[in-house]
Amino acid sequence: MTAPITQGFHHITLVAADARRTLAFYTEVLGLTLVKATKNYDDPSSAHLYYGDATGAPGTLVTFFEWAGSPRGRFGVGGVHHLAFSTPTYDSLLMWKRRLQDVGLPVSGPMPRGYFTSLYFRDPDGQVLEIATAGPGYHLDEPIEALGQGVMGQQPHQLPGTRDERAIAATTWPEPVPTITPVMPLTGLHHITGMTDDIERASDFYQQALGIRLVKKTINQDDPDTPHWFWANYDGTRVLPGSSWTLFGWSPRAPQARVGIGQTHHVAFRAKDAEEQLAWREHLQSIGVEVSPVMDRTYFQSIYFQAPDGQLLEIATDGPGFAVDDSAVEF
């Protein structure tokens, strides 16, 4: 049986302290659509909010469990460091910087990451967010047909101590951006970055389990002693947008992540339909991965499993989608 290959991210689910505060931030500040507000299937006492584009298309979705009164989460091995939204151009990135600063958010960037340029900030619960440009892309320093073959160094202007932090901080859009213009909407998940304690083991796992291929070996540009590797749906001719999963290679002595407010609960990848998902379940079991039964989430079906470092993963079907009902909850 040929192993399936995911088309990329379906959604990412985070933990929030206050659903109303989250609603205001992700819709009014970032311009996402509240696609659905329901009960949490596994904990009906809490709300589950889904944000994305107007239709809730896979790859645009950021969802939240409201865990009011719960402890804060903790960065660590087997967790997510940040999630990145995509914006088309450098100009639109600068517009986002000005807009975020004008509403009082501290923003870092535009950071020259080589393959894209990025801004960093935090949501009201402390989750690190990034907005990244669509390009220039991973073929900047390697031929597109041979990505991920060597360890790529970085230029001095990208690294702490030699990059011009003052110029970076001063660079922004010259005019206020009180509303999100037609060139600015966030077009989906650009990449998601996690943390692992064995990056070679992680690479073997993700390539075998999800079919994503290694497209870049580089370093964490804010901590050059830490490896930073990238995997994606890659066929030797292109890297599919919305499929880039990246990991920082931390020490085996680093603490494990703790799920809680301000941290990610799980990351979901795409299966096109129920048939493909069942093939995936069989494939995961065949390589010794413990995987849940198929669970009906109304808008998609899900299976869950863990990476060797403890990261909770999901494979969710593209359909039937959020138009299947008009349910909602007050919160």
TACORTA-V348730 format. One record per residue. N is the residue number from 1. SS is DSSP state (A for helix, B for strand, O for the rest). NEAR is the number of other ideal C-beta (glycine too) atoms within 12 Angstrom. D_LAST is the distance of its C-alpha to the last C-alpha in Angstrom with 1 decimal. Layout:
BEGIN
[[N,SS,NEAR,D_LAST] [N,SS,NEAR,D_LAST]]
END
This chain:
BEGIN
[[1,O,14,45.8] [2,O,11,44.6] [3,O,22,41.6] [4,O,30,38.6] [5,O,30,37.5] [6,O,42,33.9] [7,O,30,33.3] [8,O,41,30.9] [9,B,48,27.3] [10,B,45,24.7] [11,B,46,21.7] [12,B,47,20.9] [13,B,39,18.0] [14,B,45,17.1] [15,B,42,15.3] [16,B,42,13.0] [17,O,30,12.3] [18,O,26,9.3] [19,A,35,6.9] [20,A,22,7.1] [21,A,22,10.8] [22,A,38,11.3] [23,A,28,10.1] [24,A,20,12.6] [25,A,34,15.2] [26,A,36,15.5] [27,A,25,15.3] [28,A,21,17.0] [29,A,33,19.4] [30,O,35,20.2] [31,O,31,19.7] [32,O,35,18.1] [33,B,27,16.3] [34,B,34,12.8] [35,B,34,14.5] [36,B,32,11.9] [37,B,31,8.5] [38,B,32,9.3] [39,B,23,9.9] [40,B,26,12.4] [41,O,22,15.7] [42,O,19,17.4] [43,B,17,14.9] [44,B,12,12.6] [45,B,17,11.1] [46,B,27,9.3] [47,B,32,7.2] [48,B,39,9.8] [49,B,40,9.8] [50,B,45,13.2] [51,B,42,15.0] [52,B,38,18.6] [53,O,29,21.1] [54,O,16,20.5] [55,O,20,21.4] [56,O,34,19.9] [57,O,31,23.5] [58,O,39,24.3] [59,O,36,25.3] [60,O,37,22.7] [61,B,46,19.6] [62,B,44,17.8] [63,B,47,14.9] [64,B,47,12.8] [65,B,40,12.0] [66,B,33,9.7] [67,O,31,12.4] [68,O,22,11.8] [69,O,14,15.3] [70,O,23,17.1] [71,O,15,20.4] [72,B,20,21.0] [73,O,31,22.6] [74,B,24,26.1] [75,O,28,28.1] [76,O,28,30.8] [77,B,32,32.7] [78,O,35,30.7] [79,O,43,27.7] [80,B,46,26.8] [81,B,39,28.0] [82,B,38,26.4] [83,B,45,25.2] [84,B,43,26.9] [85,B,46,25.9] [86,B,37,28.9] [87,B,39,30.3] [88,O,27,33.6] [89,O,24,36.0] [90,A,29,37.0] [91,A,23,36.7] [92,A,32,33.0] [93,A,41,32.5] [94,A,32,34.0] [95,A,35,31.9] [96,A,44,28.8] [97,A,38,30.4] [98,A,29,31.1] [99,A,34,27.6] [100,A,38,25.9] [101,A,25,28.6] [102,A,19,28.2] [103,O,23,24.6] [104,O,12,25.9] [105,O,24,25.3] [106,O,17,28.3] [107,O,32,29.6] [108,B,29,32.5] [109,B,39,34.7] [110,B,39,35.9] [111,B,37,37.2] [112,B,30,40.0] [113,O,46,39.2] [114,O,31,42.0] [115,O,35,40.3] [116,O,38,37.5] [117,B,39,36.5] [118,B,39,33.3] [119,B,45,31.0] [120,B,33,28.9] [121,B,32,26.0] [122,B,23,22.9] [123,O,36,19.2] [124,O,28,17.3] [125,O,30,17.5] [126,O,24,21.1] [127,O,37,21.3] [128,B,32,24.5] [129,B,42,24.3] [130,B,40,27.3] [131,B,47,28.2] [132,B,44,31.6] [133,B,37,34.1] [134,O,29,35.1] [135,O,22,38.6] [136,O,19,41.5] [137,O,29,40.7] [138,A,39,42.1] [139,A,23,45.6] [140,A,24,46.2] [141,O,26,48.4] [142,O,27,49.2] [143,O,16,50.3] [144,A,21,47.6] [145,A,16,49.5] [146,A,18,49.7] [147,O,34,46.4] [148,O,31,45.8] [149,O,18,49.5] [150,O,14,50.0] [151,B,19,48.4] [152,O,28,47.7] [153,O,16,48.4] [154,O,29,46.7] [155,O,18,48.2] [156,A,14,48.7] [157,A,20,46.4] [158,A,32,43.5] [159,O,24,44.0] [160,O,20,43.4] [161,O,14,46.5] [162,O,14,47.9] [163,O,25,45.2] [164,O,18,45.1] [165,A,20,42.0] [166,A,8,42.9] [167,A,14,43.2] [168,A,25,39.9] [169,A,18,38.0] [170,A,14,39.8] [171,O,25,39.1] [172,O,26,36.4] [173,O,27,36.1] [174,O,12,38.3] [175,O,14,36.1] [176,O,16,32.6] [177,O,26,29.9] [178,O,15,27.3] [179,O,18,26.1] [180,O,24,26.0] [181,O,22,29.3] [182,O,10,30.3] [183,O,20,32.0] [184,O,29,29.1] [185,O,26,26.2] [186,O,42,25.4] [187,O,27,26.9] [188,O,39,25.4] [189,B,46,26.0] [190,B,43,29.4] [191,B,45,29.8] [192,B,48,28.2] [193,B,40,30.3] [194,B,42,30.4] [195,B,41,32.9] [196,B,40,35.5] [197,O,30,38.5] [198,O,24,40.9] [199,A,35,40.7] [200,A,20,43.6] [201,A,21,42.0] [202,A,37,38.7] [203,A,31,40.6] [204,A,21,42.4] [205,A,31,39.2] [206,A,42,37.1] [207,A,26,40.1] [208,A,25,40.9] [209,A,37,37.5] [210,A,42,35.8] [211,O,34,38.9] [212,O,42,37.9] [213,B,33,41.0] [214,B,38,41.8] [215,B,40,42.1] [216,B,39,42.5] [217,B,28,43.8] [218,B,35,43.4] [219,B,28,42.4] [220,B,29,39.4] [221,O,36,40.4] [222,O,27,38.9] [223,B,19,40.6] [224,B,22,43.7] [225,B,15,44.6] [226,B,24,41.6] [227,B,30,41.9] [228,B,37,39.3] [229,B,40,39.5] [230,B,44,37.9] [231,B,44,37.6] [232,B,40,36.7] [233,O,33,37.5] [234,B,35,41.0] [235,O,18,44.0] [236,O,18,46.7] [237,O,13,46.3] [238,O,18,42.7] [239,B,37,39.5] [240,O,29,36.6] [241,O,29,33.8] [242,O,38,30.5] [243,O,37,32.3] [244,B,46,33.3] [245,B,49,32.4] [246,B,48,34.1] [247,B,44,34.8] [248,B,37,36.3] [249,B,33,39.0] [250,O,31,38.6] [251,O,18,41.0] [252,O,17,41.0] [253,O,9,40.7] [254,O,23,37.4] [255,O,19,34.5] [256,B,23,32.0] [257,O,34,28.5] [258,B,22,25.8] [259,O,28,22.3] [260,O,26,19.7] [261,B,30,17.5] [262,O,33,19.1] [263,O,43,20.9] [264,B,45,21.0] [265,B,38,20.4] [266,B,38,22.6] [267,B,44,24.3] [268,B,43,24.7] [269,B,50,27.9] [270,B,40,28.7] [271,B,36,30.7] [272,O,25,31.7] [273,O,22,31.5] [274,A,23,31.6] [275,A,17,35.3] [276,A,30,35.2] [277,A,37,32.5] [278,A,23,34.8] [279,A,26,37.7] [280,A,41,35.6] [281,A,32,34.9] [282,A,21,38.7] [283,A,28,39.5] [284,A,33,37.4] [285,A,19,38.9] [286,A,17,42.4] [287,O,23,42.1] [288,O,13,41.0] [289,O,26,37.2] [290,O,17,35.2] [291,O,27,32.5] [292,O,24,29.9] [293,O,15,30.2] [294,O,25,28.5] [295,B,22,24.8] [296,B,17,23.2] [297,O,35,19.8] [298,O,25,19.9] [299,O,33,20.0] [300,O,37,22.7] [301,B,35,24.7] [302,B,35,25.0] [303,B,39,27.5] [304,B,32,27.3] [305,B,32,30.1] [306,B,24,31.0] [307,O,39,33.4] [308,O,28,36.3] [309,O,33,34.7] [310,O,27,31.5] [311,O,40,29.2] [312,B,29,26.8] [313,B,43,27.2] [314,B,41,26.1] [315,B,48,27.8] [316,B,45,25.6] [317,B,37,27.0] [318,O,32,26.7] [319,O,26,25.9] [320,O,19,25.0] [321,O,26,22.2] [322,A,33,18.9] [323,A,16,20.7] [324,A,19,21.4] [325,O,12,18.6] [326,O,12,16.0] [327,O,17,13.2] [328,O,17,9.6] [329,O,20,6.4] [330,O,11,3.8] [331,O,25,0.0]]
END
